[in-house]
């Protein structure tokens, strides 16, 4: 892997993580990883309404989650220890480090914007982009998919009853297939979900563009029922972007994830940080059109509150 490929992989990794909000899946063997038998929540041939109700009954109740023992890995780079926190609708924070080098990355988002800081990036900077400016920004060239769809890739996906769905189609191994089409800034996108047919857990998510190309997929494993809230989340999530150059994949192990126990006093988590020697760079600045064109910023202020994109 060339140094340029490595840098592009790392940039894509950080932006993807900074935009996510959490749902997931893995492979047909995922069911073998469940640590305790779970009762059926769906009949053998469920209706669409039954699937939507079961999925949303669990996922809509996940208002926050956090973990202090996560690991983050991507091909070609050493794994990082990570702290991760999430709060609806799209407040997110991931801070990664190693025992030897200390802090290596800081990725986050709040109601107005998302950001990422990479310790080893040259030039050093805290890159950010307002959510409502994403479609026309340099960040758009780093991430080939809308933030809204990326947010759904990690564990709290809700099914919108107003969307037109195809399915549920019954698949082998007691699984279900559900697909929908939505309009995005890049044209119509088709989203295909594979669900556990007994419990309604989302096992796989695949997004296809108007030409039918798979531009992003997520898989999840190790689904775990939180003993205090009785809600279920995956503990390991893998995300792939097959059409990027080079193709990209990463895996997040959530470790000791806790659901709905994040204190309300954690507001500082959702504030864009300052790092000495790393000025703020607004990726929505029209002078910044490509990742390779990123240079020391002309912007050094945090923007005010802006309208939400979704």
C-alpha positions in Angstrom: 0.0 0.0 0.0 1.4 3.4 -1.0 1.7 6.3 1.4 -1.0 8.1 -0.5 -3.4 5.1 -0.3 -2.7 4.9 3.4 -3.5 8.5 4.0 -6.7 8.2 2.0 -7.7 5.1 3.9 -7.1 6.9 7.2 -9.0 10.0 6.2 -11.9 7.9 5.0 -11.8 5.9 8.2 -12.0 9.0 10.4 -14.8 10.8 8.5 -16.9 7.6 8.3 -16.6 7.1 12.1 -17.3 10.8 12.8 -20.6 10.6 10.9 -21.9 7.3 12.2 -24.5 6.9 14.8 -24.8 3.1 15.3 -26.6 -0.1 13.9 -25.2 -3.3 12.4 -24.7 -6.9 11.2 -22.2 -9.7 10.2 -22.5 -12.9 8.2 -24.8 -16.0 8.1 -22.9 -17.4 11.1 -23.8 -14.4 13.2 -26.6 -16.4 15.0 -24.0 -18.8 16.4 -22.4 -15.9 18.4 -25.4 -15.1 20.5 -24.6 -16.1 24.1 -28.1 -16.9 25.3 -31.2 -18.2 23.6 -33.6 -15.5 22.7 -37.4 -16.0 22.4 -39.0 -15.3 19.0 -40.3 -11.8 18.6 -41.6 -12.4 15.0 -43.9 -15.1 13.6 -42.4 -17.4 10.9 -44.0 -15.3 8.1 -44.2 -11.8 9.5 -46.0 -8.9 7.8 -44.1 -5.6 7.1 -46.0 -3.9 9.9 -44.8 -6.6 12.4 -41.2 -6.2 11.3 -41.3 -2.4 11.6 -42.8 -2.7 15.1 -40.3 -5.2 16.4 -37.3 -3.3 15.0 -38.4 0.1 16.3 -39.5 -1.2 19.7 -35.9 -1.9 20.4 -33.9 0.6 18.4 -36.1 3.7 19.1 -35.4 3.2 22.8 -31.6 3.5 22.5 -31.2 7.1 23.2 -27.5 7.0 24.3 -24.7 4.5 24.5 -21.1 4.6 25.5 -18.1 2.4 25.9 -14.6 3.0 27.3 -13.1 -0.2 26.0 -13.7 -0.2 22.3 -11.1 -1.0 19.6 -10.9 0.3 16.1 -9.1 -1.4 13.3 -8.5 -0.8 9.6 -6.3 -2.7 7.1 -2.8 -1.4 7.1 -2.9 0.4 10.5 -2.5 -0.7 14.1 -5.6 -1.1 16.2 -6.5 1.8 18.5 -8.1 1.8 21.9 -11.1 4.0 21.8 -13.8 5.7 24.0 -17.1 6.1 22.1 -20.3 7.9 23.1 -23.5 8.6 21.2 -26.7 10.5 21.9 -29.7 11.0 19.7 -30.1 12.5 17.2 -26.5 12.7 16.0 -24.2 13.6 18.9 -21.1 11.4 18.6 -17.6 11.2 20.0 -14.7 8.8 19.4 -11.3 9.3 20.9 -8.6 6.8 20.0 -5.1 6.3 21.4 -2.3 3.8 21.9 -0.5 2.9 25.1 2.8 4.1 23.6 1.9 7.3 21.6 -1.1 8.6 23.5 -4.0 10.4 21.7 -4.1 9.6 18.0 -7.5 10.8 16.8 -10.6 12.7 17.9 -13.8 12.4 15.8 -17.2 13.8 16.7 -20.4 15.4 15.7 -23.1 17.6 17.2 -26.3 19.1 15.9 -24.5 21.6 13.7 -21.3 19.9 12.4 -18.9 17.0 12.5 -15.1 17.1 12.9 -12.0 15.0 13.0 -8.5 15.5 14.3 -5.6 13.2 13.3 -2.5 13.5 15.4 -0.1 12.6 12.5 -1.8 14.6 9.7 0.3 17.1 7.9 -0.5 19.9 8.1 -2.0 19.5 11.6 -5.6 20.7 11.8 -9.0 20.0 13.3 -11.1 19.5 10.1 -14.9 20.2 10.3 -17.9 20.6 8.2 -21.5 21.8 8.9 -24.0 19.0 8.3 -26.0 21.3 5.9 -22.9 22.0 3.8 -21.7 18.4 3.4 -23.1 17.8 -0.1 -21.0 20.5 -1.7 -17.9 20.2 0.5 -14.5 18.6 0.2 -15.8 16.1 2.8 -18.2 14.9 0.2 -15.2 13.8 -1.9 -13.8 11.8 1.1 -17.1 10.0 1.8 -19.0 8.6 -1.1 -22.4 8.4 0.8 -24.7 10.8 2.6 -24.1 11.2 6.4 -27.7 10.2 7.1 -27.1 6.7 5.6 -23.8 6.4 7.3 -25.4 7.2 10.7 -27.6 4.2 10.2 -24.7 1.8 9.7 -23.8 1.3 13.3 -26.8 0.1 15.7 -29.8 2.4 16.2 -31.5 2.2 12.8 -35.3 2.8 12.9 -37.6 1.9 10.1 -39.7 4.7 8.7 -43.3 3.5 8.3 -43.8 6.2 5.6 -41.2 4.8 3.3 -42.2 2.3 0.5 -40.6 -1.1 1.3 -40.2 -4.3 -0.7 -40.6 -7.3 1.5 -40.2 -8.8 4.0 -38.8 -11.6 1.8 -38.1 -14.9 3.6 -34.5 -16.1 3.2 -32.8 -19.3 4.3 -31.5 -19.7 7.9 -34.5 -17.8 9.3 -33.6 -14.5 7.9 -35.6 -11.7 6.2 -34.8 -9.3 3.4 -36.2 -5.8 3.4 -35.4 -3.1 0.8 -36.4 0.5 0.2 -35.5 3.4 -2.2 -34.9 6.9 -1.0 -33.9 10.1 -2.8 -30.5 11.6 -1.8 -28.3 14.4 -3.1 -26.7 11.8 -5.4 -30.0 10.5 -6.8 -32.0 7.4 -5.8 -30.3 5.0 -3.4 -31.5 1.5 -2.7 -31.0 0.2 0.8 -31.2 -3.6 1.5 -31.4 -4.9 5.0 -31.0 -8.5 6.2 -32.7 -9.2 9.5 -32.8 -12.1 12.0 -36.2 -13.6 11.2 -36.9 -14.6 14.7 -35.8 -11.5 16.7 -35.9 -8.7 14.2 -32.3 -7.7 14.7 -30.7 -6.0 11.7 -27.8 -8.2 10.6 -26.7 -6.6 7.3 -27.2 -3.3 5.5 -26.2 -2.6 1.9 -26.6 0.7 0.0 -26.6 0.8 -3.8 -26.5 3.8 -6.1 -28.7 4.5 -9.1 -26.4 2.3 -11.3 -26.7 -0.6 -8.9 -23.2 -0.4 -7.5 -22.8 -1.4 -3.8 -21.2 1.8 -2.3 -21.4 0.9 1.3 -22.2 -2.1 3.5 -22.3 -2.8 7.2 -22.4 -6.2 9.1 -22.7 -6.8 12.8 -22.1 -9.6 15.2 -22.2 -10.4 18.9 -25.6 -9.0 19.6 -26.0 -8.5 23.3 -29.0 -7.8 25.5 -28.2 -5.0 28.0 -29.2 -6.4 31.5 -30.4 -3.0 32.8 -32.5 -1.8 29.8 -33.3 -5.1 28.2 -32.3 -3.6 24.8 -30.1 -5.2 22.2 -27.1 -3.9 20.3 -24.3 -5.6 18.3 -20.9 -5.6 19.9 -18.9 -5.8 16.7 -19.5 -3.8 13.5 -17.7 -4.0 10.2 -18.1 -1.4 7.5 -17.0 -1.6 3.9 -17.0 0.8 0.9 -16.1 -1.4 -2.1 -16.2 1.5 -4.7 -13.6 3.7 -3.1 -10.1 3.9 -4.4 -8.7 1.9 -2.8 -11.6 -0.2 -1.4 -12.1 0.5 2.3 -13.1 -1.6 5.3 -12.9 -1.1 9.1 -14.1 -2.9 12.2 -15.3 -1.5 15.5 -15.5 -3.7 18.6 -17.6 -1.9 21.1 -16.5 -3.7 24.2 -18.4 -2.9 27.4 -21.1 -0.8 25.7 -23.7 0.6 28.1 -27.1 1.7 26.8 -29.0 4.8 28.1 -26.6 5.4 31.0 -24.8 8.4 29.6 -25.2 11.3 32.1 -26.9 14.5 30.9 -23.9 16.4 32.2 -21.8 15.1 29.3 -22.5 18.1 27.1 -18.8 18.9 26.7 -18.5 15.6 24.7 -20.3 17.2 21.8 -18.1 20.4 21.6 -15.6 20.6 18.8 -12.1 20.5 20.5 -9.1 22.7 20.2 -5.6 21.2 20.0 -2.4 23.3 20.2 -0.9 23.8 16.8 -4.0 22.5 15.0 -6.2 25.3 13.7 -9.8 24.7 12.6 -10.3 24.0 8.9 -13.8 24.3 7.4 -14.2 21.7 4.7 -17.2 23.5 3.3 -14.9 26.4 2.3 -15.2 26.5 -1.6 -11.4 26.9 -1.9 -11.0 23.3 -0.5 -12.2 21.0 -3.2 -10.1 17.8 -2.8 -8.5 16.0 0.2 -5.1 16.6 -1.4 -5.7 20.3 -1.5 -6.2 20.6 2.3 -3.8 23.2 3.6 -3.5 25.5 6.7 -6.9 27.1 7.1 -8.1 30.6 6.5 -11.0 29.7 8.9 -10.4 29.7 12.6 -13.8 30.1 14.2 -16.6 27.7 15.0 -19.7 28.5 13.0 -23.0 29.4 14.7 -26.1 27.2 14.7 -27.2 26.2 11.3 -30.3 24.5 9.9 -30.3 20.7 10.0 -29.9 18.7 6.8 -32.2 16.0 8.1 
